[in-house]
């Protein structure tokens, strides 16, 4: 089959700089991604190879340029996501993905939806009082929930934020950890602190926590409470029992929202305990005001290898060898 050649020009110098990235990192990743030959000549991109390969590469590069023009920024994760959509035969409309800036951090970072799944998740949090976000690591489940909680606080839709996590990790016992109870559970709450510090800055987040505007607490502290005018996030909810999930959901008071996040493939509960997050999907399905959002490996926005690692594990666990290994474990 004879080779075909195509040319794509980048007219704006700023767009070209963003497209290529620091040290040409974005462009190098694009070159490795395409199965056609891709060459840069100034602000022109030349694509050579078999017709189908050239067409695929051209579609990818044009879609990536749409991101650059729309967002004025580009990451390797963006390229990876667009490439995956095209590989699955999806039409890419970046305007349909991007939802505008949801929140700007204290450092001026604009937070936006990066995938279609994330956009649906953000919309669900705006439209429902209880949202369940279920999916693998790196999909932004917890981070975007914290973003929406801070947004609600800034807009005075709520008076406080309550971040909750079960103190269960890989079968470890709290009694073996040093310190008093608060010191024992702090390591389990670290991911929530990290999200707050990134969005609000350390000083503001700590000041809010001192004033109890933001509370970070283990799930055990929720029993017997009613939370009004609050945005409540339950993280790592796959590690709640059925009773704990019911207890948490019935804490919701007037003017409050709750977001429950978790990965049902990563349950660390003892074998005799059934995950409340798995069970609740059947109990609450179809109730108005409650939304279940399912994020997948295609919504992973961490290092591109994270998506590939999750994909590899899913393939292994669905194989005969993987099922045998899981059964023995």
Secondary structure, 3 states (H helix, E strand, C coil): CCCEEEEEECCCHHHHHHHHCHHHHHHHHHHHHCCCEEEEECCEEEEEECHHHHHHHHHHHHHHHHHHHHHCCCCHHHHHHHHHHHHCCCCCCHHHHCCCCCEECCCCCEECCCCHHHHHHHHHHHHCCEEEEECCCCCCHHHHHHHHHHHHHHCCCCCEEEEEECCCCCCCCHHHCCCCHHHHHHHHHHHHHHHHHHHHCHHHHHHHHHCCCEEEEEHHHHCCCCECCEEEEEECHHHCEHHHHHHHHCCECCCCEEEEEECCCCCCCCCCCCEHHHHHHHHCCCCCCEEEEECCHHHCCCCHHHHHHHHHHHHHHHCHHHHHHHHHC
